[in-house]
């Protein structure tokens, strides 16, 4: 069974401020381990990862539609990846 390790980079005001300090945020799979995240970032972006911190953002219940039917939003696992060698370009130049 293939699992998705890196889903997407987080591009927010906080994430871009942390990127100046070589800390990048990624939404990762909920069952991804730190070793799997390290291997995925190093192979995909060709950088050296120093440390990884992981946090789980709990899902919410939102009301959507005309009848305001409750819908559950899933949990998100976010990885804070510190890069020691190299850099990651979140906004590639065209």
C-alpha positions as CSV (number, residue, x, y, z in Angstrom):
1,X,0.0,0.0,0.0
2,X,1.5,3.3,-1.1
3,X,1.0,6.2,1.3
4,X,1.4,9.8,0.6
5,X,4.1,11.4,2.7
6,X,4.3,15.0,1.5
7,X,0.9,16.4,0.5
8,X,1.7,20.1,0.0
9,X,3.8,23.0,1.3
10,X,2.1,25.5,3.6
11,X,2.2,29.0,2.1
12,X,1.0,31.4,4.8
13,X,2.4,34.6,6.3
14,X,3.8,32.6,9.2
15,X,5.3,30.0,6.9
16,X,7.0,32.5,4.7
17,X,8.5,34.3,7.8
18,X,9.8,30.9,9.0
19,X,11.3,30.2,5.5
20,X,13.7,33.1,6.1
21,X,15.1,31.0,8.9
22,X,15.3,27.9,6.8
23,X,12.2,26.3,8.4
24,X,9.6,25.1,6.0
25,X,6.1,23.8,6.7
26,X,4.5,20.8,4.9
27,X,1.2,19.1,5.2
28,X,2.0,15.4,5.5
29,X,0.1,12.2,5.7
30,X,-1.4,11.4,9.1
31,X,0.6,8.2,9.4
32,X,3.9,9.6,8.2
33,X,6.9,9.3,10.5
34,X,9.7,11.7,10.9
35,X,12.1,9.4,9.1
36,X,9.8,9.1,6.2
37,X,9.3,12.9,6.1
38,X,13.1,13.4,6.2
39,X,13.7,11.0,3.3
40,X,10.9,12.5,1.2
41,X,12.1,16.1,1.6
42,X,15.7,15.2,1.0
43,X,15.0,13.3,-2.2
44,X,12.4,15.6,-3.6
45,X,14.1,18.9,-2.9
46,X,17.8,17.9,-2.9
47,X,18.5,19.4,0.6
48,X,19.9,18.2,3.9
49,X,17.3,18.2,6.7
50,X,18.5,19.1,10.2
51,X,15.5,18.6,12.4
52,X,11.7,17.9,12.1
53,X,8.9,18.9,14.4
54,X,5.4,17.5,13.9
55,X,2.1,18.8,15.1
56,X,-1.5,17.6,14.5
57,X,-4.1,20.2,13.8
58,X,-7.4,18.9,15.0
59,X,-10.3,18.8,12.5
60,X,-13.4,21.0,13.0
61,X,-17.1,20.7,12.3
62,X,-18.2,23.3,9.7
63,X,-21.7,24.1,8.6
64,X,-22.0,24.2,4.8
65,X,-24.7,24.8,2.2
66,X,-28.1,26.4,2.2
67,X,-29.4,24.2,5.0
68,X,-26.2,24.6,7.0
69,X,-25.6,20.8,7.3
70,X,-22.6,20.0,9.6
71,X,-19.6,18.6,7.8
72,X,-16.5,17.3,9.6
73,X,-13.1,18.5,8.4
74,X,-10.3,15.9,8.8
75,X,-7.2,16.3,11.0
76,X,-4.1,17.7,9.4
77,X,-0.5,16.7,10.3
78,X,1.9,19.6,9.8
79,X,5.7,19.1,9.7
80,X,8.2,21.9,10.5
81,X,11.3,21.0,8.6
82,X,14.6,22.7,9.4
83,X,17.0,22.7,6.4
84,X,20.7,22.9,7.1
85,X,22.2,22.6,3.6
86,X,20.4,24.0,0.6
87,X,17.1,25.8,0.3
88,X,13.6,25.1,-0.9
89,X,12.0,27.4,-3.5
90,X,8.3,27.6,-2.7
91,X,7.7,30.2,-5.5
92,X,9.6,29.0,-8.6
93,X,10.5,31.6,-11.1
94,X,8.8,31.4,-14.4
